[in-house]
């Protein structure tokens, strides 16, 4: 047991590990921070697979020690089959995971250090399962705070964005394949650690194989997607994200769909907690957590429910660049969402590349984009790294249809999800469209504001797609991601359409020509008028947190940044996204974790069947007498009718291979 004292209202007792028993006899491993001398208090649970002992250790302590020092018992729980928990993990967001969470909440509520009330607070996976468990209504769960998550597992996670196969699908599976092969810590679980490890090795498999077998929005994806029934959630929800995150659009959807007290917050941030950001300005997020939990679990009037339901960072215009350390702008608020204040401006895509308030007579414009459109698009889910954002959009515009307004006579601010109402025909039964909304500066530089994709066989339904009939005229709506952005006077608003967006979207089997019907295609732009009340919004406190647990970052070979390689003679193009590369020593527990990885994407212009994704990971956990590791490499390729997935992994102990597995599977394409 350790004690933390940082001048908070309470000293904090830290219990490195305790086991939460489940009804089937499985024990989940937890770490506990609790305020000394406070008596029974409400608990805050974070529930993750990312190994509390040696994975998220340092950042866990920063957050949970702070909240405990202000009067909450904080529990960081390893999901079944991960970290130091018993059992086996089968997939992300399973029914078993959700039921285990409900059972763990019941156990926490019964402990003598808890007053019977539990909240869930987490980012990403911990934000997902907070929503999912709330929908299952365990009695002791009183509120949730969900950060960087989604209500829709199919279309707005990293799997099937707009019905298109997302580049992060295969990559994320490779990440979890590596993590799921690592053993528990013998110091915590005892002699059983090796048997637990062997069981994990034998059970581990690329989850991508399952994800790829479900190419439609079927029951697999509906499970865990709370948008299927928002009314199942009957407790207050605080939903948070960042405009640079992949999950920002879930916040306004939750505000619109939930019938319980809720608040939404979106800053300029990437995929991070708002107090610990790569994109400034940071805020005193942990103080906001306290304001929320004090209101709902301690009955204190913190004023948080008198503030606007939906509060966002209105981003000022910026020139295009691949990294932003901060975004200029200001906080604005809407008392309800959807807001009746938002004006929907209809901009028509007219002949001559004009984007205008009035439609001109219809004409037909064909486009068959080269496969290099999108190779400089950046990441899907951004972490604020040095090369996560898209470059100047003029390059991709060279292979797209582009429509622009005249220079704006006045500043125009938008808030919401733009929609493109598209009338089109195609010459192939399968096709996709990528739509970008851009901010064009007076000198021609073009910054991507937001983007949306649609597999056009999914034009009527993600659940029941149908092939396209060449030459037939169709209507479809392409949803772009929610955004808050200010276009300055003198800038132009641009809409760009392409039939490829590699590697963000896996290409259709044939290069399709899409014929756009101008004058009958239009953009719904959500324009936000000025609101004098914005000037009176309560200012956020400066960021505060606890200290990280001790860690030493050792030098590692400098990982390459995002790079694009083009063979001008052979027309082959490659995009390299470096992945987790670090060597971190944790002296307080005598462990060092070393990791390196890559995600590479190759394609030859003119040949969509040449598309190839490669992922590799190497992870080692070094303890005083044992070093365990995982090495894996995988490729995803395709032909006209099937995807092919090849993956090989090796598990090592003290440098010697002790386990190997190989997969080579073909999975039929289903209108993708």
GUBA-56789 format. One line per field, with one value per residue (C-alpha): residue number from 1; x negated, y, z negated. Coordinates in Angstrom, 1 decimal. Layout:
! GUBA-56789
seq	(NUM; ...)
x	(X; ...)
y	(Y; ...)
z	(Z; ...)
//
This chain:
! GUBA-56789
seq	(1; 2; 3; 4; 5; 6; 7; 8; 9; 10; 11; 12; 13; 14; 15; 16; 17; 18; 19; 20; 21; 22; 23; 24; 25; 26; 27; 28; 29; 30; 31; 32; 33; 34; 35; 36; 37; 38; 39; 40; 41; 42; 43; 44; 45; 46; 47; 48; 49; 50; 51; 52; 53; 54; 55; 56; 57; 58; 59; 60; 61; 62; 63; 64; 65; 66; 67; 68; 69; 70; 71; 72; 73; 74; 75; 76; 77; 78; 79; 80; 81; 82; 83; 84; 85; 86; 87; 88; 89; 90; 91; 92; 93; 94; 95; 96; 97; 98; 99; 100; 101; 102; 103; 104; 105; 106; 107; 108; 109; 110; 111; 112; 113; 114; 115; 116; 117; 118; 119; 120; 121; 122; 123; 124; 125; 126; 127; 128; 129; 130; 131; 132; 133; 134; 135; 136; 137; 138; 139; 140; 141; 142; 143; 144; 145; 146; 147; 148; 149; 150; 151; 152; 153; 154; 155; 156; 157; 158; 159; 160; 161; 162; 163; 164; 165; 166; 167; 168; 169; 170; 171; 172; 173; 174; 175; 176; 177; 178; 179; 180; 181; 182; 183; 184; 185; 186; 187; 188; 189; 190; 191; 192; 193; 194; 195; 196; 197; 198; 199; 200; 201; 202; 203; 204; 205; 206; 207; 208; 209; 210; 211; 212; 213; 214; 215; 216; 217; 218; 219; 220; 221; 222; 223; 224; 225; 226; 227; 228; 229; 230; 231; 232; 233; 234; 235; 236; 237; 238; 239; 240; 241; 242; 243; 244; 245; 246; 247; 248; 249; 250; 251; 252; 253; 254; 255; 256; 257; 258; 259; 260; 261; 262; 263; 264; 265; 266; 267; 268; 269; 270; 271; 272; 273; 274; 275; 276; 277; 278; 279; 280; 281; 282; 283; 284; 285; 286; 287; 288; 289; 290; 291; 292; 293; 294; 295; 296; 297; 298; 299; 300; 301; 302; 303; 304; 305; 306; 307; 308; 309; 310; 311; 312; 313; 314; 315; 316; 317; 318; 319; 320; 321; 322; 323; 324; 325; 326; 327; 328; 329; 330; 331; 332; 333; 334; 335; 336; 337; 338; 339; 340; 341; 342; 343; 344; 345; 346; 347; 348; 349; 350; 351; 352; 353; 354; 355; 356; 357; 358; 359; 360; 361; 362; 363; 364; 365; 366; 367; 368; 369; 370; 371; 372; 373; 374; 375; 376; 377; 378; 379; 380; 381; 382; 383; 384; 385; 386; 387; 388; 389; 390; 391; 392; 393; 394; 395; 396; 397; 398; 399; 400; 401; 402; 403; 404; 405; 406; 407; 408; 409; 410; 411; 412; 413; 414; 415; 416; 417; 418; 419; 420; 421; 422; 423; 424; 425; 426; 427; 428; 429; 430; 431; 432; 433; 434; 435; 436; 437; 438; 439; 440; 441; 442; 443; 444; 445; 446; 447; 448; 449; 450; 451; 452; 453; 454; 455; 456; 457; 458; 459; 460; 461; 462; 463; 464; 465; 466; 467; 468; 469; 470; 471; 472; 473; 474; 475; 476; 477; 478; 479; 480; 481; 482; 483; 484; 485; 486; 487; 488; 489; 490; 491; 492; 493; 494; 495; 496; 497; 498; 499; 500; 501; 502; 503; 504; 505; 506; 507; 508; 509; 510; 511; 512; 513; 514; 515; 516; 517; 518; 519; 520; 521; 522; 523; 524; 525; 526; 527; 528; 529; 530; 531; 532; 533; 534; 535; 536; 537; 538; 539; 540; 541; 542; 543; 544; 545; 546; 547; 548; 549; 550; 551; 552; 553; 554; 555; 556; 557; 558; 559; 560; 561; 562; 563; 564; 565; 566; 567; 568; 569; 570; 571; 572; 573; 574; 575; 576; 577; 578; 579; 580; 581; 582; 583; 584; 585; 586; 587; 588; 589; 590; 591; 592; 593; 594; 595; 596; 597; 598; 599; 600; 601; 602; 603; 604; 605; 606; 607; 608; 609; 610; 611; 612; 613; 614; 615; 616; 617; 618; 619; 620; 621; 622; 623; 624; 625; 626; 627; 628; 629; 630; 631; 632; 633; 634; 635; 636; 637; 638; 639; 640; 641; 642; 643; 644; 645; 646; 647; 648; 649; 650; 651; 652; 653; 654; 655; 656; 657; 658; 659; 660; 661; 662; 663; 664; 665; 666; 667; 668; 669; 670; 671; 672)
x	(0.0; -1.3; -0.1; 0.1; 0.2; 0.3; 2.2; 5.6; 8.5; 7.6; 4.4; 4.8; 4.3; 3.2; 3.8; 1.8; 4.0; 7.1; 9.4; 13.0; 14.9; 17.5; 20.5; 18.8; 15.7; 13.5; 11.5; 10.8; 7.8; 8.2; 6.2; 7.8; 7.2; 9.3; 9.4; 8.1; 10.4; 13.4; 15.5; 17.7; 17.7; 18.9; 16.7; 15.5; 14.7; 12.5; 12.7; 10.0; 7.9; 4.8; 2.9; 3.2; -0.1; -2.5; -0.4; 1.6; -0.1; -1.5; 1.5; 3.9; 2.2; 2.3; 6.1; 7.3; 5.1; 6.4; 10.0; 9.4; 7.7; 11.0; 13.2; 13.9; 12.8; 11.3; 11.1; 9.1; 10.2; 8.6; 11.1; 11.4; 8.5; 6.3; 3.6; 3.8; 7.4; 8.4; 10.3; 10.0; 11.0; 12.8; 13.3; 14.0; 17.2; 18.7; 21.8; 19.5; 17.4; 20.6; 22.1; 18.7; 18.8; 22.3; 21.2; 18.1; 20.2; 22.4; 19.3; 17.8; 21.0; 21.1; 17.6; 17.3; 15.3; 18.1; 21.4; 23.3; 22.9; 20.7; 19.9; 18.0; 15.4; 13.2; 11.8; 12.0; 12.6; 13.5; 15.9; 17.5; 18.2; 19.4; 22.2; 22.8; 23.0; 25.2; 27.7; 27.7; 28.8; 26.9; 28.6; 25.5; 24.4; 25.5; 23.8; 21.2; 18.6; 17.7; 14.7; 13.6; 16.1; 19.0; 22.6; 22.3; 19.9; 20.4; 20.3; 18.4; 15.8; 12.7; 14.3; 16.8; 16.8; 19.8; 19.8; 16.3; 13.5; 11.4; 7.6; 7.6; 9.6; 6.7; 4.2; 6.2; 6.7; 2.9; 2.4; 4.7; 3.3; -0.1; 1.4; 3.5; 0.4; -1.2; -1.1; 0.1; -2.4; -3.7; -4.0; -0.2; 1.3; -1.3; -2.4; 0.7; -0.7; -2.3; 0.9; 2.9; 0.3; 0.5; 4.2; 4.1; 1.6; 3.8; 7.0; 5.5; 6.5; 6.8; 10.1; 10.1; 11.1; 14.5; 14.8; 14.2; 16.9; 19.5; 19.4; 23.0; 24.6; 25.9; 26.6; 22.9; 22.4; 25.8; 24.8; 23.0; 24.2; 26.3; 27.8; 30.0; 31.9; 30.9; 33.8; 32.1; 29.8; 31.6; 28.8; 27.1; 24.4; 21.5; 20.1; 16.7; 14.4; 12.2; 12.6; 9.3; 10.5; 12.3; 15.3; 16.4; 19.7; 21.0; 21.3; 24.0; 25.8; 25.9; 27.2; 30.0; 30.9; 30.7; 33.8; 31.8; 29.9; 26.8; 24.0; 21.7; 18.2; 15.9; 12.6; 9.8; 8.2; 7.1; 7.8; 6.9; 8.4; 8.9; 6.4; 3.6; 3.6; 1.4; 3.5; 4.0; 5.8; 6.1; 8.7; 9.1; 10.9; 10.6; 12.2; 15.1; 15.3; 15.6; 18.3; 20.3; 19.9; 20.4; 23.7; 25.0; 23.6; 23.1; 26.0; 23.9; 24.9; 21.8; 23.7; 22.8; 26.4; 27.2; 24.6; 25.3; 26.1; 23.6; 20.3; 17.7; 14.5; 15.2; 12.1; 10.5; 9.2; 5.7; 3.4; 2.9; 0.2; -0.4; -0.6; 1.2; -0.1; 2.8; 5.9; 7.0; 10.7; 13.2; 15.7; 19.3; 22.4; 25.9; 28.6; 30.0; 29.0; 30.1; 30.2; 33.1; 30.5; 28.6; 29.5; 29.2; 27.7; 28.3; 25.3; 25.8; 23.0; 23.4; 21.7; 18.3; 17.2; 19.4; 20.9; 23.8; 27.1; 29.1; 29.1; 28.3; 29.6; 28.5; 25.4; 23.5; 19.9; 18.0; 15.2; 12.9; 10.3; 6.8; 5.8; 3.4; 6.3; 6.1; 2.5; 1.8; 5.0; 3.4; 4.8; 8.4; 8.1; 5.5; 3.4; 1.8; -1.5; -3.7; -2.1; 1.5; 3.4; 4.1; 1.8; 2.8; 6.0; 4.9; 3.1; 6.1; 8.3; 6.3; 8.1; 11.5; 14.5; 14.2; 16.9; 16.1; 18.1; 17.0; 14.9; 17.1; 18.3; 18.3; 17.1; 19.2; 19.2; 20.6; 21.5; 22.9; 22.6; 22.7; 24.5; 24.1; 27.3; 26.0; 27.7; 25.5; 25.1; 22.2; 20.8; 20.0; 22.1; 19.7; 18.4; 17.7; 17.5; 15.4; 16.6; 14.3; 15.3; 12.4; 11.4; 9.7; 7.4; 7.1; 3.7; 5.2; 4.0; 6.7; 7.3; 9.6; 12.3; 14.3; 14.8; 17.4; 17.5; 20.2; 20.0; 22.7; 24.1; 25.1; 26.9; 30.2; 29.0; 25.9; 27.8; 29.2; 26.9; 27.7; 25.6; 25.7; 27.2; 24.9; 26.6; 29.5; 29.8; 29.7; 30.0; 27.8; 26.9; 23.3; 22.8; 19.7; 18.2; 19.5; 17.3; 17.2; 15.2; 15.0; 14.5; 13.0; 14.2; 12.3; 11.9; 13.9; 15.9; 15.1; 16.6; 14.5; 15.7; 13.6; 14.3; 11.2; 9.6; 6.7; 5.7; 8.5; 11.0; 10.3; 11.0; 13.8; 12.8; 13.0; 12.3; 15.8; 16.8; 19.3; 21.4; 22.5; 25.7; 24.9; 27.8; 29.5; 26.7; 26.4; 24.7; 26.6; 24.2; 25.1; 24.4; 24.3; 25.2; 23.5; 24.7; 23.8; 24.2; 21.0; 19.1; 20.6; 19.7; 17.9; 14.2; 12.6; 10.1; 6.4; 5.4; 4.6; 3.8; 1.8; -1.7; -2.7; -4.1; -7.9; -9.0; -12.2; -12.0; -15.0; -16.3; -14.9; -15.7; -13.9; -10.7; -10.1; -7.3; -4.4; -5.9; -4.6; -6.7; -5.8; -7.5; -7.0; -7.9; -6.1; -3.2; -3.4; -2.7; -3.3; -2.2; -4.0; -2.3; -4.8; -3.2; -3.9; -7.7; -9.1; -11.1; -9.7; -11.2; -8.9; -11.4; -8.7; -7.7; -11.0; -9.7; -10.6; -8.2; -9.7; -7.5; -7.8; -5.4; -4.4; -1.4; -2.1; 0.2; -0.7; 1.2; 0.4; 2.2; 4.8; 5.0; 7.4; 6.7; 3.1; 4.2; 2.1; 2.0; -0.9; -1.1; -3.7; -4.3; -7.0; -6.5; -8.6; -8.0; -11.2; -11.1; -13.9; -14.2; -12.1; -11.6; -8.5; -7.6; -5.3; -6.3; -3.7; -3.3; -0.3; 0.9; 4.3; 4.7; 7.6; 8.8; 12.1; 14.2; 12.3; 10.0; 7.0; 5.6; 2.2; 0.9; -2.0; -2.9; -5.7; -5.7; -9.1; -10.5; -14.0; -14.6; -13.5; -10.3; -7.9; -4.7; -3.8; -0.6; 0.2; 3.4; 4.1; 7.8; 9.9; 13.1; 15.6; 16.2; 19.8; 20.5; 17.3)
y	(0.0; 3.5; 6.8; 10.0; 13.4; 16.5; 19.0; 17.8; 17.6; 13.9; 11.8; 8.9; 5.3; 3.2; -0.5; -1.9; -4.9; -6.5; -9.1; -8.6; -11.9; -12.6; -15.0; -17.6; -17.7; -15.6; -12.8; -9.5; -7.5; -4.0; -1.1; 1.1; 4.7; 5.8; 8.9; 8.3; 9.2; 10.0; 7.0; 5.4; 7.5; 7.2; 5.2; 6.0; 3.0; 2.9; -0.5; -1.2; -4.0; -1.9; -3.6; -1.4; -2.9; -1.9; -0.4; 2.6; 2.8; 6.3; 8.1; 6.1; 7.5; 11.0; 10.9; 8.5; 9.8; 13.3; 12.3; 10.2; 13.1; 15.0; 12.4; 9.5; 5.9; 5.2; 1.7; 0.8; -2.6; -5.0; -6.6; -10.4; -12.1; -8.9; -7.5; -9.5; -10.6; -14.2; -15.7; -15.1; -12.2; -13.0; -9.6; -5.9; -4.8; -8.3; -9.1; -10.9; -7.8; -5.8; -8.2; -8.5; -4.7; -4.8; -7.5; -5.6; -2.4; -4.4; -5.7; -2.2; -0.8; -3.4; -2.6; -0.8; 2.0; 2.7; 4.4; 2.3; 4.7; 4.1; 6.2; 5.2; 7.5; 6.5; 7.4; 5.3; 1.7; 2.9; 5.4; 2.7; 0.3; 3.1; 3.7; 0.0; -0.8; 2.2; 0.7; -2.5; -0.4; -1.9; -0.5; 1.1; 2.9; 6.5; 8.4; 8.0; 10.2; 9.0; 10.5; 9.8; 7.1; 6.3; 5.3; 3.4; 0.6; 0.0; 3.3; 5.7; 3.5; 2.4; -0.5; 0.4; 4.2; 5.0; 1.4; 1.6; -0.6; 1.7; 1.6; 1.4; -1.8; -4.1; -1.9; -1.9; -5.7; -6.1; -3.8; -5.9; -9.2; -8.1; -6.9; -10.0; -12.3; -10.7; -12.5; -11.3; -10.3; -13.2; -10.8; -10.2; -13.5; -15.9; -19.3; -19.4; -16.8; -19.2; -21.3; -18.1; -17.0; -20.3; -20.1; -16.6; -17.7; -20.6; -18.4; -15.3; -14.6; -11.6; -10.1; -8.6; -12.0; -11.5; -7.9; -8.7; -11.3; -8.7; -6.2; -5.0; -3.4; -6.7; -8.0; -8.2; -4.4; -3.5; -5.2; -2.5; 0.3; 2.4; 4.4; 1.4; 2.3; 5.6; 5.2; 2.2; 4.7; 6.1; 7.8; 11.2; 11.3; 13.7; 13.1; 14.6; 14.5; 16.7; 17.9; 16.2; 12.9; 10.3; 10.2; 13.8; 13.2; 10.9; 13.8; 15.7; 12.5; 11.6; 15.1; 14.7; 11.1; 10.8; 11.6; 11.9; 14.9; 15.2; 17.6; 17.6; 19.1; 19.2; 20.9; 21.2; 18.1; 14.8; 11.4; 12.5; 13.5; 17.3; 18.0; 16.1; 17.2; 17.3; 20.1; 23.1; 24.7; 22.1; 22.7; 21.7; 18.5; 16.7; 19.6; 19.2; 15.5; 16.5; 19.1; 16.5; 13.7; 16.1; 17.2; 13.7; 11.6; 14.1; 16.4; 19.5; 22.5; 23.0; 25.0; 22.5; 21.8; 25.5; 25.7; 25.1; 21.5; 21.6; 23.5; 23.5; 25.1; 27.2; 26.8; 29.7; 29.1; 27.8; 27.2; 23.5; 21.7; 18.2; 19.1; 21.6; 22.0; 24.4; 25.7; 29.3; 29.9; 30.5; 28.5; 28.8; 27.1; 25.9; 25.5; 22.5; 20.2; 20.1; 23.8; 25.8; 28.6; 26.7; 27.9; 25.4; 27.0; 25.2; 25.5; 24.0; 22.3; 23.9; 23.7; 25.4; 24.3; 26.9; 26.5; 28.8; 29.6; 29.3; 26.2; 26.5; 24.1; 20.5; 19.2; 15.9; 15.9; 12.6; 11.8; 8.7; 9.6; 8.2; 6.1; 8.7; 10.8; 10.4; 9.3; 12.6; 12.5; 11.8; 9.6; 8.5; 8.7; 11.4; 11.5; 14.9; 13.5; 15.3; 14.1; 13.2; 15.9; 16.2; 18.3; 21.1; 19.9; 21.2; 17.9; 15.7; 18.3; 17.5; 14.1; 15.4; 17.4; 20.7; 23.4; 26.7; 29.8; 33.3; 35.0; 35.3; 38.8; 38.1; 35.6; 32.4; 30.0; 26.5; 24.0; 20.6; 17.9; 19.1; 16.8; 16.4; 15.5; 13.7; 12.9; 10.6; 7.7; 5.2; 2.8; 0.0; -2.0; -1.0; 2.5; 4.8; 8.6; 10.7; 14.3; 16.9; 20.4; 22.7; 26.3; 28.0; 30.9; 34.0; 32.7; 29.3; 27.2; 24.8; 23.3; 20.3; 21.2; 17.9; 14.8; 12.1; 8.8; 6.5; 3.1; 3.8; 0.3; 1.4; 4.5; 3.3; 1.1; -0.1; -3.2; -4.1; -2.7; -3.3; -3.2; -0.1; -0.4; 1.3; 4.3; 4.5; 7.8; 7.6; 9.9; 9.5; 11.6; 11.7; 12.6; 14.6; 14.6; 17.2; 20.3; 23.8; 26.1; 29.8; 30.7; 34.3; 37.0; 36.7; 32.9; 30.5; 27.4; 24.4; 21.0; 18.2; 14.8; 11.8; 8.2; 7.0; 7.9; 5.5; 4.4; 5.7; 3.7; 0.4; 0.9; -0.7; -3.7; -1.7; 2.0; 3.4; 6.6; 8.6; 11.1; 14.0; 15.8; 19.4; 21.8; 18.8; 18.1; 20.4; 20.8; 21.4; 23.7; 24.2; 27.9; 29.2; 32.8; 34.9; 34.5; 37.3; 34.8; 33.1; 36.0; 35.1; 31.4; 30.2; 29.9; 26.5; 26.1; 25.5; 21.8; 19.9; 16.3; 14.0; 12.8; 10.0; 6.9; 6.8; 6.0; 6.4; 6.8; 5.1; 6.1; 4.1; 4.2; 7.3; 6.0; 7.4; 9.9; 9.5; 9.3; 8.9; 7.2; 7.3; 5.3; 7.6; 4.9; 1.9; 4.0; 2.3; 4.4; 3.6; 5.4; 4.5; 5.2; 4.6; 2.9; 2.7; 2.9; 3.4; 1.9; 2.7; 1.6; 1.5; 1.3; 1.1; -2.3; -3.4; -3.6; -2.2; -2.4; -2.0; -1.6; -0.9; -1.2; -0.1; 0.2; 0.4; 0.8; 0.1; 0.5; 0.9; 3.7; 2.3; -1.1; -1.1; -4.9; -4.1; -2.5; -4.0; -3.2; -4.4; -4.2; -5.4; -5.2; -6.2; -5.9; -7.1; -6.9; -7.3; -8.2; -9.0; -12.7; -13.0; -11.2; -12.1; -10.9; -10.9; -10.5; -10.5; -9.5; -9.4; -8.5; -7.7; -8.0; -8.6; -9.8; -8.9; -11.3; -11.9; -10.4; -12.4; -12.1; -13.5; -13.2; -14.9; -14.4; -15.7; -15.5; -15.5; -16.1; -14.9; -14.6; -18.1; -18.8; -20.8; -20.5; -19.7; -19.4; -18.7; -17.7; -17.5; -17.0; -15.8; -13.9; -13.0; -9.3; -8.3; -5.2; -3.6)
z	(0.0; 0.9; -0.3; 1.9; 0.4; 2.7; 0.7; 1.8; -0.6; -1.3; -1.3; 1.1; 0.3; 3.3; 3.4; 6.3; 6.9; 5.7; 7.3; 8.1; 8.0; 10.7; 10.4; 12.7; 10.4; 12.7; 10.9; 12.5; 11.4; 10.2; 8.8; 6.2; 5.1; 2.1; 0.0; -3.5; -6.4; -4.1; -5.0; -2.3; 0.8; 4.4; 6.7; 10.2; 12.5; 15.5; 17.4; 20.0; 21.6; 21.7; 18.8; 15.7; 14.3; 17.1; 19.9; 18.8; 15.4; 15.4; 16.9; 14.6; 11.6; 12.8; 13.2; 10.5; 7.7; 8.3; 8.2; 5.1; 3.4; 3.9; 2.3; 4.7; 4.6; 8.1; 9.6; 12.7; 13.8; 16.4; 18.7; 18.6; 20.3; 20.3; 17.9; 14.7; 15.0; 15.4; 18.3; 22.0; 24.3; 27.5; 29.1; 28.3; 26.6; 26.1; 24.1; 21.7; 21.2; 20.6; 18.1; 16.3; 15.9; 14.5; 12.0; 11.1; 10.4; 8.1; 6.2; 5.9; 4.6; 1.8; 0.5; -2.8; -1.2; 1.3; 0.4; 3.0; 5.9; 8.9; 12.0; 15.1; 16.7; 19.6; 23.0; 26.2; 25.1; 21.7; 23.2; 25.4; 22.6; 20.3; 22.8; 23.3; 19.6; 19.0; 21.5; 19.3; 16.3; 13.3; 10.3; 8.7; 11.8; 11.4; 14.2; 17.0; 18.5; 22.0; 23.8; 27.4; 28.0; 30.3; 30.2; 33.5; 33.8; 37.5; 39.3; 37.0; 35.3; 37.2; 39.1; 41.9; 42.2; 44.4; 45.4; 46.7; 45.3; 43.1; 43.1; 39.3; 39.3; 40.0; 38.2; 34.9; 35.0; 35.3; 32.3; 30.1; 31.4; 29.9; 26.6; 26.1; 26.2; 23.2; 19.8; 16.4; 13.8; 11.6; 8.6; 8.7; 9.9; 8.5; 10.0; 12.2; 14.5; 16.9; 17.3; 17.8; 20.5; 22.3; 22.4; 23.9; 26.6; 27.7; 27.7; 29.3; 33.0; 35.3; 34.5; 38.0; 39.4; 37.6; 38.5; 42.2; 42.2; 41.1; 44.0; 43.4; 40.4; 39.0; 35.5; 34.8; 35.1; 33.6; 30.3; 28.4; 30.6; 28.2; 31.1; 31.7; 28.6; 26.9; 24.4; 22.9; 21.1; 18.1; 16.2; 16.8; 19.5; 20.1; 23.6; 24.6; 27.7; 29.8; 33.4; 34.3; 32.9; 34.9; 32.6; 32.4; 34.2; 31.5; 29.0; 30.9; 31.8; 28.1; 27.2; 29.8; 29.0; 25.2; 23.1; 19.8; 18.5; 20.6; 21.5; 24.6; 24.8; 27.9; 27.9; 30.5; 29.1; 30.7; 29.1; 25.5; 22.2; 22.3; 19.5; 21.1; 24.8; 27.9; 29.4; 27.1; 25.4; 22.6; 19.9; 16.2; 17.2; 13.9; 12.2; 14.7; 13.7; 10.1; 10.9; 12.7; 10.2; 7.2; 8.7; 9.5; 6.7; 3.8; 4.4; 4.6; 6.7; 8.9; 11.5; 14.3; 15.2; 15.6; 18.4; 22.1; 23.1; 25.9; 25.6; 28.4; 29.5; 32.6; 34.6; 36.5; 40.0; 40.3; 43.3; 44.2; 42.4; 41.1; 37.4; 35.2; 31.6; 30.9; 32.7; 32.3; 31.6; 28.8; 26.7; 27.8; 26.4; 27.5; 24.9; 26.7; 29.6; 32.3; 31.9; 33.5; 33.9; 36.7; 40.2; 43.0; 46.0; 49.3; 51.6; 55.1; 57.0; 60.4; 63.8; 64.1; 60.6; 58.9; 55.4; 55.1; 53.3; 56.6; 58.8; 62.5; 65.2; 64.7; 66.5; 66.2; 65.0; 64.9; 62.6; 62.3; 59.7; 59.8; 56.9; 55.6; 54.3; 50.5; 50.0; 48.2; 46.2; 42.8; 40.1; 39.4; 35.6; 34.8; 31.7; 32.4; 33.7; 36.1; 39.3; 38.5; 40.5; 44.2; 46.4; 48.8; 50.5; 53.9; 54.6; 54.0; 55.8; 59.0; 59.1; 57.9; 59.0; 57.1; 56.6; 54.8; 53.7; 54.6; 51.8; 48.7; 48.0; 44.3; 41.7; 41.8; 38.9; 39.1; 36.4; 37.1; 39.8; 43.4; 45.8; 49.5; 51.3; 54.3; 57.6; 59.7; 62.0; 62.3; 64.9; 62.5; 59.9; 57.1; 56.3; 53.5; 53.1; 50.8; 50.1; 48.6; 47.3; 47.6; 46.6; 49.5; 48.7; 51.0; 52.2; 53.1; 50.2; 49.2; 45.7; 45.2; 42.7; 42.6; 44.7; 45.4; 47.2; 48.7; 50.2; 52.9; 52.7; 49.1; 50.4; 48.9; 46.0; 44.4; 43.4; 46.8; 49.6; 53.2; 56.4; 58.6; 62.0; 64.5; 66.1; 63.7; 61.8; 58.0; 55.0; 51.9; 48.8; 47.7; 44.1; 43.3; 39.8; 37.4; 37.1; 35.8; 38.1; 39.0; 42.7; 42.7; 45.1; 48.4; 48.1; 50.3; 49.3; 51.5; 51.9; 53.5; 54.7; 55.6; 56.4; 54.5; 51.1; 50.5; 48.0; 45.8; 47.8; 49.5; 53.2; 55.2; 57.3; 60.6; 61.2; 61.5; 63.3; 61.3; 63.2; 61.0; 61.9; 61.2; 60.3; 58.7; 56.2; 53.2; 49.8; 46.6; 44.6; 40.9; 40.3; 36.8; 36.2; 33.6; 30.0; 27.5; 24.7; 25.7; 24.1; 20.7; 20.7; 17.5; 18.2; 17.7; 14.9; 15.8; 16.1; 12.9; 12.3; 10.0; 10.6; 13.0; 11.4; 11.9; 15.5; 17.5; 21.3; 22.9; 26.3; 29.2; 32.9; 34.3; 35.9; 39.3; 39.6; 42.0; 45.5; 49.0; 51.7; 55.4; 58.1; 61.1; 63.6; 62.1; 60.7; 57.3; 54.3; 50.6; 47.4; 44.2; 40.8; 37.9; 34.9; 31.2; 30.8; 27.2; 24.4; 21.0; 17.7; 14.6; 11.7; 9.0; 10.3; 11.9; 15.5; 18.9; 21.9; 25.4; 28.5; 32.2; 35.0; 38.5; 40.8; 44.5; 47.5; 51.1; 54.3; 58.1; 59.9; 62.2; 60.4; 57.4; 57.0; 56.1; 52.8; 49.9; 46.2; 44.0; 40.2; 37.8; 34.1; 31.7; 27.9; 25.0; 21.3; 19.3; 15.7; 13.3; 14.3; 17.5; 20.8; 22.7; 26.2; 29.2; 32.8; 35.6; 39.2; 41.4; 44.9; 46.3; 50.1; 52.4; 55.8; 57.5; 55.3; 52.1; 49.4; 48.3; 44.8; 43.9; 40.3; 38.5; 34.9; 32.6; 28.8; 27.1; 23.6; 22.9; 26.7; 27.5; 29.5; 27.4; 29.5; 33.2; 35.2; 38.8; 40.5; 44.3; 45.0; 47.9; 47.2; 49.8; 50.7; 50.0; 52.2; 50.9)
//
